[in-house]
Amino acid sequence: MTLPIQAYGLLVALFGLIALGAGIWLVFRARDVAKLADTPESDVVAGRARKPPAGRGKTLAVLVIAIVSTIAALGTFALIATRAVDSDNTRTDTNAQRP
C-alpha cells in the first residue's frame, strides 16, 4: 500500500484518538462495564446508579471499538517501527526529508 508519508502518522493518531475517546467513555461508564461481567460466580458487582445506564449493546460496542482501535494503532505503529512501511513507499513523496 503506497500512501503519502503523512498518512501513516495520521492513521496512528486517528486510531489512537478513537481508542482514547472510547476508553474515557468506558471509564465514565464503569458501572455499565461491570454489568457486562455480572455473573453469579463473579466478584464484580455494579454499584448504585448515579445516572441513567447505557444499554448493554452500546457498552459492548464501545468496548469492541476501544479494543479494535487500540490494536489498529499499535499495529500501524509497529509496521512503521519495523520498517515494513519501507522507504520505497515514501521515496517519491515530495514532503519526505532526504539527506
N, CA, C and O atoms as a GROMACS GRO file, in nm:
protein
  396
    1MET      N    1   0.085  -0.117   0.000
    1MET     CA    2   0.000   0.000   0.000
    1MET      C    3   0.090   0.124   0.000
    1MET      O    4   0.175   0.138   0.087
    2THR      N    5   0.071   0.210  -0.094
    2THR     CA    6   0.152   0.330  -0.104
    2THR      C    7   0.068   0.451  -0.067
    2THR      O    8  -0.027   0.487  -0.136
    3LEU      N    9   0.106   0.512   0.042
    3LEU     CA   10   0.040   0.633   0.091
    3LEU      C   11   0.145   0.741   0.111
    3LEU      O   12   0.262   0.710   0.127
    4PRO      N   13   0.104   0.867   0.111
    4PRO     CA   14   0.200   0.972   0.148
    4PRO      C   15   0.249   0.950   0.290
    4PRO      O   16   0.182   0.886   0.371
    5ILE      N   17   0.365   1.002   0.319
    5ILE     CA   18   0.428   0.976   0.449
    5ILE      C   19   0.343   1.030   0.565
    5ILE      O   20   0.344   0.972   0.674
    6GLN      N   21   0.269   1.137   0.543
    6GLN     CA   22   0.186   1.194   0.649
    6GLN      C   23   0.067   1.104   0.682
    6GLN      O   24   0.014   1.110   0.793
    7ALA      N   25   0.025   1.023   0.588
    7ALA     CA   26  -0.094   0.940   0.607
    7ALA      C   27  -0.071   0.835   0.715
    7ALA      O   28  -0.163   0.801   0.790
    8TYR      N   29   0.051   0.783   0.724
    8TYR     CA   30   0.080   0.683   0.826
    8TYR      C   31   0.072   0.743   0.966
    8TYR      O   32   0.016   0.682   1.057
    9GLY      N   33   0.127   0.860   0.984
    9GLY     CA   34   0.115   0.930   1.112
    9GLY      C   35  -0.028   0.965   1.144
    9GLY      O   36  -0.071   0.957   1.259
   10LEU      N   37  -0.102   1.005   1.041
   10LEU     CA   38  -0.243   1.038   1.060
   10LEU      C   39  -0.324   0.915   1.102
   10LEU      O   40  -0.413   0.925   1.186
   11LEU      N   41  -0.293   0.800   1.044
   11LEU     CA   42  -0.362   0.677   1.083
   11LEU      C   43  -0.336   0.640   1.229
   11LEU      O   44  -0.428   0.604   1.302
   12VAL      N   45  -0.210   0.649   1.271
   12VAL     CA   46  -0.178   0.619   1.410
   12VAL      C   47  -0.250   0.716   1.503
   12VAL      O   48  -0.306   0.676   1.605
   13ALA      N   49  -0.247   0.844   1.469
   13ALA     CA   50  -0.313   0.944   1.553
   13ALA      C   51  -0.464   0.925   1.556
   13ALA      O   52  -0.526   0.936   1.662
   14LEU      N   53  -0.524   0.896   1.443
   14LEU     CA   54  -0.668   0.876   1.437
   14LEU      C   55  -0.712   0.756   1.519
   14LEU      O   56  -0.805   0.764   1.599
   15PHE      N   57  -0.645   0.642   1.498
   15PHE     CA   58  -0.678   0.523   1.576
   15PHE      C   59  -0.653   0.546   1.725
   15PHE      O   60  -0.730   0.498   1.809
   16GLY      N   61  -0.547   0.617   1.758
   16GLY     CA   62  -0.517   0.647   1.898
   16GLY      C   63  -0.622   0.734   1.962
   16GLY      O   64  -0.662   0.709   2.076
   17LEU      N   65  -0.668   0.836   1.891
   17LEU     CA   66  -0.772   0.923   1.946
   17LEU      C   67  -0.905   0.851   1.963
   17LEU      O   68  -0.977   0.874   2.060
   18ILE      N   69  -0.938   0.764   1.869
   18ILE     CA   70  -1.061   0.685   1.882
   18ILE      C   71  -1.051   0.593   2.004
   18ILE      O   72  -1.147   0.582   2.081
   19ALA      N   73  -0.936   0.528   2.022
   19ALA     CA   74  -0.917   0.440   2.137
   19ALA      C   75  -0.921   0.519   2.267
   19ALA      O   76  -0.978   0.472   2.366
   20LEU      N   77  -0.861   0.636   2.268
   20LEU     CA   78  -0.862   0.720   2.387
   20LEU      C   79  -1.003   0.767   2.422
   20LEU      O   80  -1.043   0.763   2.538
   21GLY      N   81  -1.077   0.810   2.323
   21GLY     CA   82  -1.215   0.853   2.346
   21GLY      C   83  -1.304   0.741   2.396
   21GLY      O   84  -1.383   0.760   2.488
   22ALA      N   85  -1.290   0.623   2.336
   22ALA     CA   86  -1.369   0.509   2.380
   22ALA      C   87  -1.329   0.466   2.521
   22ALA      O   88  -1.414   0.430   2.602
   23GLY      N   89  -1.200   0.472   2.550
   23GLY     CA   90  -1.153   0.436   2.684
   23GLY      C   91  -1.205   0.532   2.790
   23GLY      O   92  -1.242   0.488   2.899
   24ILE      N   93  -1.207   0.660   2.760
   24ILE     CA   94  -1.261   0.759   2.855
   24ILE      C   95  -1.410   0.733   2.878
   24ILE      O   96  -1.457   0.739   2.991
   25TRP      N   97  -1.484   0.705   2.770
   25TRP     CA   98  -1.626   0.674   2.785
   25TRP      C   99  -1.645   0.552   2.874
   25TRP      O  100  -1.734   0.550   2.959
   26LEU      N  101  -1.562   0.451   2.854
   26LEU     CA  102  -1.573   0.329   2.935
   26LEU      C  103  -1.540   0.355   3.082
   26LEU      O  104  -1.600   0.295   3.170
   27VAL      N  105  -1.445   0.444   3.108
   27VAL     CA  106  -1.412   0.476   3.247
   27VAL      C  107  -1.529   0.548   3.313
   27VAL      O  108  -1.563   0.519   3.428
   28PHE      N  109  -1.589   0.641   3.242
   28PHE     CA  110  -1.703   0.713   3.299
   28PHE      C  111  -1.826   0.624   3.314
   28PHE      O  112  -1.913   0.651   3.396
   29ARG      N  113  -1.833   0.519   3.235
   29ARG     CA  114  -1.945   0.424   3.242
   29ARG      C  115  -1.899   0.290   3.299
   29ARG      O  116  -1.943   0.184   3.254
   30ALA      N  117  -1.811   0.294   3.397
   30ALA     CA  118  -1.755   0.172   3.454
   30ALA      C  119  -1.864   0.083   3.515
   30ALA      O  120  -1.851  -0.039   3.516
   31ARG      N  121  -1.969   0.143   3.566
   31ARG     CA  122  -2.080   0.066   3.622
   31ARG      C  123  -2.145  -0.020   3.515
   31ARG      O  124  -2.181  -0.135   3.540
   32ASP      N  125  -2.161   0.035   3.396
   32ASP     CA  126  -2.221  -0.040   3.285
   32ASP      C  127  -2.127  -0.150   3.236
   32ASP      O  128  -2.172  -0.257   3.196
   33VAL      N  129  -1.996  -0.124   3.241
   33VAL     CA  130  -1.899  -0.228   3.204
   33VAL      C  131  -1.902  -0.340   3.308
   33VAL      O  132  -1.890  -0.458   3.272
   34ALA      N  133  -1.919  -0.304   3.435
   34ALA     CA  134  -1.928  -0.406   3.540
   34ALA      C  135  -2.053  -0.492   3.522
   34ALA      O  136  -2.053  -0.610   3.554
   35LYS      N  137  -2.159  -0.432   3.471
   35LYS     CA  138  -2.282  -0.508   3.445
   35LYS      C  139  -2.260  -0.615   3.338
   35LYS      O  140  -2.322  -0.721   3.343
   36LEU      N  141  -2.171  -0.588   3.242
   36LEU     CA  142  -2.141  -0.687   3.138
   36LEU      C  143  -2.078  -0.812   3.198
   36LEU      O  144  -2.100  -0.923   3.148
   37ALA      N  145  -1.999  -0.795   3.304
   37ALA     CA  146  -1.929  -0.907   3.365
   37ALA      C  147  -2.005  -0.962   3.486
   37ALA      O  148  -1.952  -1.046   3.558
   38ASP      N  149  -2.127  -0.917   3.510
   38ASP     CA  150  -2.203  -0.958   3.628
   38ASP      C  151  -2.262  -1.097   3.609
   38ASP      O  152  -2.361  -1.115   3.537
   39THR      N  153  -2.199  -1.195   3.673
   39THR     CA  154  -2.248  -1.332   3.673
   39THR      C  155  -2.254  -1.380   3.818
   39THR      O  156  -2.191  -1.318   3.904
   40PRO      N  157  -2.327  -1.485   3.848
   40PRO     CA  158  -2.336  -1.530   3.987
   40PRO      C  159  -2.202  -1.568   4.050
   40PRO      O  160  -2.182  -1.547   4.169
   41GLU      N  161  -2.110  -1.622   3.970
   41GLU     CA  162  -1.981  -1.661   4.027
   41GLU      C  163  -1.875  -1.550   4.018
   41GLU      O  164  -1.760  -1.573   4.053
   42SER      N  165  -1.913  -1.433   3.972
   42SER     CA  166  -1.821  -1.321   3.958
   42SER      C  167  -1.820  -1.236   4.084
   42SER      O  168  -1.922  -1.222   4.151
   43ASP      N  169  -1.704  -1.179   4.116
   43ASP     CA  170  -1.693  -1.088   4.228
   43ASP      C  171  -1.722  -0.944   4.188
   43ASP      O  172  -1.724  -0.855   4.272
   44VAL      N  173  -1.744  -0.920   4.059
   44VAL     CA  174  -1.771  -0.786   4.010
   44VAL      C  175  -1.918  -0.755   4.030
   44VAL      O  176  -2.005  -0.827   3.980
   45VAL      N  177  -1.945  -0.647   4.103
   45VAL     CA  178  -2.083  -0.607   4.130
   45VAL      C  179  -2.097  -0.460   4.092
   45VAL      O  180  -2.015  -0.378   4.132
   46ALA      N  181  -2.200  -0.428   4.017
   46ALA     CA  182  -2.225  -0.289   3.979
   46ALA      C  183  -2.275  -0.212   4.100
   46ALA      O  184  -2.359  -0.261   4.176
   47GLY      N  185  -2.224  -0.092   4.119
   47GLY     CA  186  -2.265  -0.008   4.232
   47GLY      C  187  -2.398   0.060   4.204
   47GLY      O  188  -2.468   0.027   4.109
   48ARG      N  189  -2.431   0.155   4.290
   48ARG     CA  190  -2.559   0.225   4.273
   48ARG      C  191  -2.552   0.321   4.154
   48ARG      O  192  -2.445   0.370   4.118
   49ALA      N  193  -2.666   0.344   4.096
   49ALA     CA  194  -2.673   0.427   3.975
   49ALA      C  195  -2.677   0.574   4.011
   49ALA      O  196  -2.758   0.616   4.095
   50ARG      N  197  -2.592   0.653   3.948
   50ARG     CA  198  -2.594   0.798   3.967
   50ARG      C  199  -2.651   0.867   3.844
   50ARG      O  200  -2.698   0.980   3.851
   51LYS      N  201  -2.646   0.798   3.732
   51LYS     CA  202  -2.704   0.849   3.608
   51LYS      C  203  -2.768   0.732   3.535
   51LYS      O  204  -2.737   0.617   3.565
   52PRO      N  205  -2.853   0.760   3.442
   52PRO     CA  206  -2.920   0.650   3.370
   52PRO      C  207  -2.818   0.560   3.300
   52PRO      O  208  -2.722   0.609   3.241
   53PRO      N  209  -2.838   0.429   3.308
   53PRO     CA  210  -2.740   0.338   3.248
   53PRO      C  211  -2.746   0.338   3.096
   53PRO      O  212  -2.851   0.362   3.035
   54ALA      N  213  -2.631   0.312   3.037
   54ALA     CA  214  -2.626   0.293   2.892
   54ALA      C  215  -2.672   0.151   2.862
   54ALA      O  216  -2.662   0.063   2.948
   55GLY      N  217  -2.720   0.129   2.744
   55GLY     CA  218  -2.765  -0.004   2.706
   55GLY      C  219  -2.651  -0.103   2.699
   55GLY      O  220  -2.536  -0.066   2.676
   56ARG      N  221  -2.683  -0.229   2.718
   56ARG     CA  222  -2.582  -0.336   2.713
   56ARG      C  223  -2.515  -0.342   2.577
   56ARG      O  224  -2.394  -0.361   2.568
   57GLY      N  225  -2.592  -0.326   2.470
   57GLY     CA  226  -2.536  -0.330   2.335
   57GLY      C  227  -2.442  -0.213   2.308
   57GLY      O  228  -2.337  -0.230   2.246
   58LYS      N  229  -2.480  -0.095   2.355
   58LYS     CA  230  -2.396   0.022   2.334
   58LYS      C  231  -2.264   0.008   2.410
   58LYS      O  232  -2.157   0.041   2.358
   59THR      N  233  -2.271  -0.041   2.533
   59THR     CA  234  -2.150  -0.061   2.611
   59THR      C  235  -2.057  -0.163   2.546
   59THR      O  236  -1.936  -0.143   2.540
   60LEU      N  237  -2.114  -0.271   2.499
   60LEU     CA  238  -2.035  -0.374   2.432
   60LEU      C  239  -1.975  -0.320   2.302
   60LEU      O  240  -1.860  -0.352   2.269
   61ALA      N  241  -2.051  -0.239   2.229
   61ALA     CA  242  -2.000  -0.182   2.104
   61ALA      C  243  -1.882  -0.088   2.130
   61ALA      O  244  -1.783  -0.092   2.057
   62VAL      N  245  -1.891  -0.004   2.234
   62VAL     CA  246  -1.781   0.087   2.266
   62VAL      C  247  -1.660   0.008   2.313
   62VAL      O  248  -1.546   0.046   2.283
   63LEU      N  249  -1.682  -0.099   2.386
   63LEU     CA  250  -1.572  -0.185   2.431
   63LEU      C  251  -1.500  -0.247   2.311
   63LEU      O  252  -1.377  -0.252   2.308
   64VAL      N  253  -1.576  -0.295   2.214
   64VAL     CA  254  -1.516  -0.354   2.093
   64VAL      C  255  -1.442  -0.247   2.013
   64VAL      O  256  -1.333  -0.273   1.961
   65ILE      N  257  -1.499  -0.128   2.001
   65ILE     CA  258  -1.433  -0.018   1.929
   65ILE      C  259  -1.302   0.017   1.996
   65ILE      O  260  -1.202   0.040   1.928
   66ALA      N  261  -1.300   0.022   2.129
   66ALA     CA  262  -1.176   0.054   2.201
   66ALA      C  263  -1.069  -0.051   2.176
   66ALA      O  264  -0.953  -0.017   2.153
   67ILE      N  265  -1.107  -0.177   2.178
   67ILE     CA  266  -1.009  -0.285   2.158
   67ILE      C  267  -0.956  -0.284   2.015
   67ILE      O  268  -0.836  -0.293   1.993
   68VAL      N  269  -1.047  -0.274   1.918
   68VAL     CA  270  -1.006  -0.278   1.777
   68VAL      C  271  -0.920  -0.156   1.741
   68VAL      O  272  -0.820  -0.171   1.670
   69SER      N  273  -0.957  -0.038   1.787
   69SER     CA  274  -0.879   0.080   1.753
   69SER      C  275  -0.742   0.080   1.822
   69SER      O  276  -0.645   0.131   1.766
   70THR      N  277  -0.733   0.024   1.941
   70THR     CA  278  -0.603   0.011   2.007
   70THR      C  279  -0.512  -0.084   1.930
   70THR      O  280  -0.394  -0.055   1.908
   71ILE      N  281  -0.567  -0.197   1.888
   71ILE     CA  282  -0.488  -0.292   1.809
   71ILE      C  283  -0.447  -0.231   1.676
   71ILE      O  284  -0.334  -0.251   1.631
   72ALA      N  285  -0.536  -0.156   1.613
   72ALA     CA  286  -0.503  -0.093   1.484
   72ALA      C  287  -0.394   0.012   1.501
   72ALA      O  288  -0.303   0.020   1.418
   73ALA      N  289  -0.402   0.093   1.607
   73ALA     CA  290  -0.300   0.196   1.630
   73ALA      C  291  -0.164   0.132   1.658
   73ALA      O  292  -0.063   0.174   1.602
   74LEU      N  293  -0.163   0.032   1.744
   74LEU     CA  294  -0.036  -0.035   1.775
   74LEU      C  295   0.017  -0.112   1.655
   74LEU      O  296   0.139  -0.116   1.633
   75GLY      N  297  -0.071  -0.172   1.577
   75GLY     CA  298  -0.028  -0.244   1.457
   75GLY      C  299   0.032  -0.153   1.353
   75GLY      O  300   0.135  -0.184   1.294
   76THR      N  301  -0.032  -0.039   1.330
   76THR     CA  302   0.020   0.057   1.234
   76THR      C  303   0.154   0.112   1.280
   76THR      O  304   0.247   0.128   1.201
   77PHE      N  305   0.164   0.142   1.410
   77PHE     CA  306   0.290   0.190   1.465
   77PHE      C  307   0.400   0.085   1.453
   77PHE      O  308   0.515   0.117   1.423
   78ALA      N  309   0.364  -0.041   1.475
   78ALA     CA  310   0.462  -0.150   1.463
   78ALA      C  311   0.510  -0.164   1.319
   78ALA      O  312   0.628  -0.190   1.295
   79LEU      N  313   0.420  -0.147   1.223
   79LEU     CA  314   0.461  -0.152   1.082
   79LEU      C  315   0.561  -0.041   1.048
   79LEU      O  316   0.656  -0.062   0.973
   80ILE      N  317   0.537   0.075   1.105
   80ILE     CA  318   0.628   0.187   1.081
   80ILE      C  319   0.761   0.163   1.152
   80ILE      O  320   0.868   0.185   1.094
   81ALA      N  321   0.756   0.118   1.277
   81ALA     CA  322   0.878   0.099   1.357
   81ALA      C  323   0.965  -0.013   1.303
   81ALA      O  324   1.088  -0.004   1.311
   82THR      N  325   0.906  -0.117   1.249
   82THR     CA  326   0.984  -0.229   1.196
   82THR      C  327   1.021  -0.208   1.049
   82THR      O  328   1.079  -0.296   0.986
   83ARG      N  329   0.989  -0.095   0.998
   83ARG     CA  330   1.020  -0.057   0.860
   83ARG      C  331   0.954  -0.148   0.757
   83ARG      O  332   1.006  -0.166   0.647
   84ALA      N  333   0.839  -0.203   0.794
   84ALA     CA  334   0.759  -0.276   0.695
   84ALA      C  335   0.703  -0.176   0.595
   84ALA      O  336   0.681  -0.209   0.478
   85VAL      N  337   0.680  -0.053   0.641
   85VAL     CA  338   0.649   0.057   0.551
   85VAL      C  339   0.785   0.111   0.511
   85VAL      O  340   0.842   0.197   0.579
   86ASP      N  341   0.836   0.060   0.401
   86ASP     CA  342   0.974   0.084   0.361
   86ASP      C  343   0.989   0.220   0.292
   86ASP      O  344   0.890   0.287   0.261
   87SER      N  345   1.112   0.258   0.270
   87SER     CA  346   1.138   0.384   0.205
   87SER      C  347   1.090   0.383   0.059
   87SER      O  348   1.072   0.488  -0.002
   88ASP      N  349   1.070   0.263   0.003
   88ASP     CA  350   1.015   0.258  -0.133
   88ASP      C  351   0.876   0.320  -0.137
   88ASP      O  352   0.836   0.378  -0.238
   89ASN      N  353   0.803   0.307  -0.028
   89ASN     CA  354   0.669   0.364  -0.024
   89ASN      C  355   0.671   0.515  -0.013
   89ASN      O  356   0.575   0.581  -0.052
   90THR      N  357   0.778   0.570   0.040
   90THR     CA  358   0.784   0.715   0.060
   90THR      C  359   0.889   0.784  -0.026
   90THR      O  360   0.909   0.904  -0.014
   91ARG      N  361   0.956   0.708  -0.111
   91ARG     CA  362   1.066   0.764  -0.190
   91ARG      C  363   1.019   0.876  -0.284
   91ARG      O  364   1.092   0.973  -0.305
   92THR      N  365   0.901   0.863  -0.339
   92THR     CA  366   0.852   0.963  -0.434
   92THR      C  367   0.772   1.074  -0.366
   92THR      O  368   0.718   1.161  -0.434
   93ASP      N  369   0.765   1.072  -0.234
   93ASP     CA  370   0.690   1.173  -0.161
   93ASP      C  371   0.772   1.303  -0.158
   93ASP      O  372   0.888   1.302  -0.116
   94THR      N  373   0.713   1.412  -0.201
   94THR     CA  374   0.784   1.540  -0.206
   94THR      C  375   0.806   1.599  -0.068
   94THR      O  376   0.890   1.687  -0.052
   95ASN      N  377   0.730   1.554   0.032
   95ASN     CA  378   0.741   1.610   0.166
   95ASN      C  379   0.840   1.534   0.254
   95ASN      O  380   0.868   1.579   0.365
   96ALA      N  381   0.892   1.422   0.208
   96ALA     CA  382   0.987   1.345   0.289
   96ALA      C  383   1.124   1.413   0.287
   96ALA      O  384   1.169   1.461   0.182
   97GLN      N  385   1.188   1.418   0.402
   97GLN     CA  386   1.321   1.479   0.409
   97GLN      C  387   1.426   1.379   0.364
   97GLN      O  388   1.418   1.260   0.394
   98ARG      N  389   1.522   1.429   0.290
   98ARG     CA  390   1.632   1.345   0.242
   98ARG      C  391   1.764   1.411   0.279
   98ARG      O  392   1.774   1.534   0.282
   99PRO      N  393   1.865   1.329   0.307
   99PRO     CA  394   1.996   1.388   0.344
   99PRO      C  395   2.064   1.456   0.227
   99PRO      O  396   2.174   1.510   0.242
   0.00000   0.00000   0.00000
